[in-house]
Amino acid sequence: MVLRMSERIPDDVAAMLIERDETQVMFLRTTDDPAKIGGLWERLEALVGLRGRKFFGAFDASTREYRVCVQVREDDDPSALGLESGTLPGGRYLRARLRGEPPEVYERIGPTFAALVKAARPDETRPSIEFYRHRDEIDLLLPVAESPAASHLANG
């Protein structure tokens, strides 16, 4: 089901409840500081390359920690690369897809997540996730708490 919340989420962004599987990742972590985050993205991309990779950002609001992540491949060795390994949790998420040219599209991430938080009850036990589908397309994934209302919306 697609949710249109024109007063909260920009008209050109549709929010949709989705279910996603957990994802095994390698990552670097930092505080929620844009200057530090940008440097970590550059470092991660230099370590693993861009071709054929799936990249994610994960933000834990309770600790203010941000992780730059890449999905693990069978032949990856996180420790040899100086990376930590972990899992992005699966479950129910409210997804908004942003399209646009960098860096402008990156500037829309924070405000769009803020609008998603107003539109749904976040599950604070899981991080918010940015899935970098393409250079100019990002899925923002807000974990939502399970509730009868959310189940009804998802089953539509």
C-alpha positions in Angstrom: 0.0 0.0 0.0 1.3 3.5 -0.9 0.7 6.2 1.7 0.5 9.8 0.5 1.0 12.3 3.3 1.2 15.5 1.4 1.3 17.7 4.5 4.2 15.8 6.0 6.2 14.2 3.2 6.9 16.1 -0.1 4.4 15.5 -2.9 7.1 13.9 -5.1 7.9 11.3 -2.4 5.6 8.3 -1.8 5.9 6.3 1.4 5.2 2.6 1.3 5.2 -0.1 4.0 7.5 -2.9 3.1 9.0 -6.1 4.6 12.7 -6.6 4.1 15.1 -9.5 5.0 18.1 -9.0 7.2 21.3 -8.1 5.3 24.8 -9.1 6.3 27.2 -6.2 6.0 30.7 -4.9 6.6 30.9 -1.4 8.0 32.7 1.5 9.6 31.1 3.5 12.4 31.2 7.1 13.5 29.1 9.7 15.3 26.3 11.5 13.5 28.6 14.2 12.0 28.3 14.9 8.3 32.0 15.7 7.9 33.0 12.4 9.5 30.4 10.4 7.6 31.5 11.7 4.2 35.1 10.7 4.9 34.0 7.2 5.9 32.0 6.8 2.7 35.2 7.6 0.7 37.3 5.2 2.8 34.8 2.3 2.4 34.4 2.9 -1.3 38.2 2.9 -1.7 38.5 -0.4 0.2 35.8 -2.4 -1.6 35.2 -0.6 -4.9 31.9 0.4 -6.3 31.2 -2.1 -9.1 28.5 -4.6 -8.2 28.3 -3.5 -4.6 25.2 -2.6 -2.5 25.8 0.2 0.0 23.8 1.2 3.0 23.8 3.8 5.7 22.5 2.8 9.1 21.6 5.3 11.8 20.8 4.4 15.5 18.9 7.3 16.9 19.4 6.1 20.5 23.2 6.2 20.3 23.5 8.8 17.5 25.8 6.3 15.8 26.1 6.2 12.0 27.4 3.2 10.1 28.6 3.2 6.4 27.9 -0.3 5.2 28.4 -2.6 2.2 26.7 -5.9 1.7 29.0 -8.9 2.3 30.0 -11.1 -0.6 31.1 -14.7 -0.2 34.8 -13.8 -0.9 34.9 -10.8 1.4 37.2 -10.8 4.5 36.0 -7.9 6.7 38.9 -8.1 9.2 41.5 -8.1 6.4 39.9 -4.9 5.2 39.8 -3.4 8.7 36.0 -3.5 8.7 33.5 -4.7 11.3 30.8 -7.1 10.3 27.2 -7.2 11.4 23.6 -7.4 10.2 21.0 -4.8 9.2 17.8 -6.1 10.7 14.9 -7.2 8.6 11.2 -6.5 9.3 8.7 -3.9 8.5 9.8 -0.5 7.3 8.2 2.6 5.9 10.1 3.3 2.7 10.4 6.6 0.8 12.4 6.7 -2.4 14.5 9.9 -3.2 15.6 10.7 -6.7 18.0 13.5 -7.6 21.5 14.5 -8.3 24.1 14.4 -5.5 24.8 16.3 -3.4 21.3 17.8 -3.5 19.6 14.4 -3.0 21.7 13.9 0.2 20.4 17.1 1.7 16.9 15.7 1.5 17.7 12.6 3.6 17.3 14.2 7.1 14.1 16.2 6.3 12.5 13.2 4.7 13.3 10.9 7.6 11.9 13.5 10.0 8.7 13.5 8.0 8.6 9.7 8.1 8.9 9.7 11.9 5.9 12.0 12.1 3.9 9.6 9.8 4.6 6.3 11.7 5.6 5.0 15.1 9.3 4.1 14.7 10.7 0.9 16.1 13.6 2.3 18.2 15.2 -1.1 18.5 16.3 -1.1 14.9 18.3 1.5 12.9 17.0 3.7 10.1 18.5 2.6 6.9 19.6 4.4 3.7 19.9 2.0 0.7 21.9 3.6 -2.1 20.2 1.9 -5.1 22.0 4.1 -7.7 24.1 7.3 -7.6 20.9 9.3 -7.9 18.3 7.1 -6.1 18.2 6.3 -2.4 15.6 4.3 -0.5 15.0 5.7 3.1 13.8 2.9 5.4 12.3 3.8 8.7 11.7 0.8 10.9 8.2 0.8 12.1 6.7 -0.8 15.3 4.4 -3.7 14.7 0.8 -2.8 15.4 -2.6 -3.9 14.2 -2.9 -0.6 12.2 0.4 -1.2 10.5 -0.6 -4.8 9.7 -3.9 -3.5 8.2 -2.0 -1.0 6.0 0.5 -3.6 4.8 -2.2 -6.1 3.9 -4.3 -3.3 2.5 
